[in-house]
Amino acid sequence: MKVKMFTAPNINEAMAQVKQDLGRDAVILHTRRLKKGGIMGFFAKEVVEVMAALETTPAPLPVKKNAPVPVPSSEEEVAKVLEAPQDDKKIAAMETEMVQMRKMLEQLVGQMPKNEGSQSPLVEILVKNDVEASVAAGLVKGLPADATMVGGDPEVVKRLLLDRVGQYLQRVEGISVPAVGCKTVALVGPTGVGKTTTIAKLAANFAIKEGIKVAMITADTYRIAAVEQLKIYSDIIGVPIEIVYSADELKSALHRHRDKQLVLIDTAGRSPGNPQQIEELQALLAVDPTIETHLVLSVTTKYRDALEIVNKFAACSPQKFLFTKIDEAANLGTVLNLLYRFPTALSYVTTGQNVPDDIELVQSEKLATLILRDS
């Protein structure tokens, strides 16, 4: 026996599907009306759901005129058959057989195992790409669970999911250099995320490609290699660089470069577990409240660790997220996890070590595609 569920906007279309798929001999087992689709619970449409069955065993031989009528299952039904005319008796017998068949099918359906703990296919796609299950469940809310609601095309469902992910990546704000005055930008974050190389890339792009007057300041005096690295880039790019050891020195350096259009500040990597280091960074940035702060995060960082970094560096009031090492990560779920929890503007992503090429302003659709690349 073949049992199948059909869904349509109305009962006529549902019955047409049943007739086309199972034929005229199909038995209707169950019908109901429900609402599906919509966005975040709104604009849901009413649909009709029909469960139908078709007996797949060989059809019985034609019944001879003198063949006995099938025996009903209760005395009440027997009485009805005996009292009815001959034609009515045949109809009544067929209806009784259909009732028995329906009861049998309902029992079989009731005995089928239920995967109550199973996830929707869309949630599975997101989780496969390192998106937290709770985040994934929120993202797919209101989307059709499978292809049956969108014409049977699974690619349409994936496109809907891609658009939904892209919605969380829409707020993109790069560094905007004013026509008059000086813009000051500081990169903050933990050690090893690539702040120094990113500063060099930004300086090269603005100075060489856009012809903007740029200066670099490094407060990363803990790493001699970082200072020497920026000095080399400074010579190559042709922009001045200053080294500062305190908040007062930073204030003086900013004053000296007030004639520049853009000043980029490289800060020392700070441990999110060290409150004293975070306080020192706060004091450094406090010399100028107009400093635009970008929190630099590596997409190779585990989500739980990235979550702690964002919470600790919140004391420095970063206005934007800048993600590095896109090329090194197997999955980019961390980006979506953080933005779902902290709706913050995105600025740039880095895709390699080459200066000045491997950096670009976030492109929402491109990043969403990378996040779902294993789907």
Beta strands, then each sheet from edge to edge (+ up, - down):
strand 1: 2-8
strand 2: 27-36
strand 3: 45-54
strand 4: 183-188
strand 5: 214-218
strand 6: 241-243
strand 7: 262-266
strand 8: 292-298
strand 9: 320-324
strand 10: 345-350
strand 11: 359-361
sheet 1: 1+ 3- 2+
sheet 2: 6+ 5+ 7+ 4+ 8+ 9+ 10+ 11-
end
